[in-house]
């Protein structure tokens, strides 16, 4: 069976916050088409890094402190 998903931690919140901040800058602070495009590319990169991190944490039970599933 698959383990239940891990609880969000500070890295999950950091990924969400940085993606939201990039979109806020791109659409509110400096709404230019090239800035919006760059922001979406950065958000995609952040999402991919988070996806790999979260999947590794879920499947292998790796915790941020380096202790694995025993």
C-alpha positions as CSV (number, residue, x, y, z in Angstrom):
1,X,0.0,0.0,0.0
2,X,1.0,3.6,-0.5
3,X,1.8,5.7,2.6
4,X,-0.4,8.7,3.2
5,X,1.0,11.9,1.8
6,X,3.5,13.8,4.0
7,X,2.5,17.0,5.7
8,X,3.5,20.2,4.1
9,X,6.7,21.7,5.5
10,X,8.6,24.9,5.1
11,X,9.9,24.0,1.7
12,X,6.4,23.4,0.4
13,X,5.4,26.8,1.7
14,X,8.5,28.4,0.2
15,X,7.7,27.1,-3.2
16,X,4.1,28.2,-3.0
17,X,5.1,31.7,-1.7
18,X,7.8,32.3,-4.3
19,X,5.5,31.3,-7.1
20,X,2.8,33.5,-5.9
21,X,5.2,36.4,-5.4
22,X,6.5,36.0,-9.0
23,X,3.0,36.1,-10.4
24,X,2.1,39.1,-8.2
25,X,5.1,41.0,-9.6
26,X,4.3,40.0,-13.2
27,X,0.7,40.9,-13.1
28,X,0.4,43.7,-10.6
29,X,3.7,45.5,-10.1
30,X,5.1,45.3,-13.7
31,X,2.5,44.0,-16.1
32,X,4.5,43.5,-19.2
33,X,4.1,40.5,-21.5
34,X,7.7,39.4,-21.4
35,X,7.8,39.7,-17.6
36,X,4.7,37.5,-17.4
37,X,6.2,35.0,-19.7
38,X,9.4,34.9,-17.6
39,X,7.4,34.6,-14.4
40,X,5.5,31.6,-15.8
41,X,8.7,29.9,-16.8
42,X,10.1,30.5,-13.3
43,X,6.8,29.2,-11.8
44,X,7.0,26.1,-13.9
45,X,10.6,25.5,-12.8
46,X,9.7,26.0,-9.1
47,X,6.8,23.6,-9.6
48,X,9.0,20.9,-11.2
49,X,11.6,21.2,-8.4
50,X,8.8,21.0,-5.8
51,X,7.2,18.0,-7.5
52,X,10.4,16.0,-7.5
53,X,11.1,17.0,-3.8
54,X,7.6,16.1,-2.7
55,X,7.5,12.9,-4.6
56,X,10.8,11.8,-3.2
57,X,9.7,12.7,0.3
58,X,6.5,10.7,-0.2
59,X,7.8,7.6,-1.9
60,X,11.1,7.2,0.0
61,X,10.1,8.8,3.3
62,X,13.0,11.2,3.3
63,X,12.6,13.9,5.9
64,X,14.3,17.3,5.8
65,X,16.6,16.5,8.7
66,X,18.1,13.6,6.6
67,X,16.5,10.8,8.5
68,X,14.9,8.2,6.2
69,X,12.1,5.7,6.8
70,X,13.3,3.0,9.1
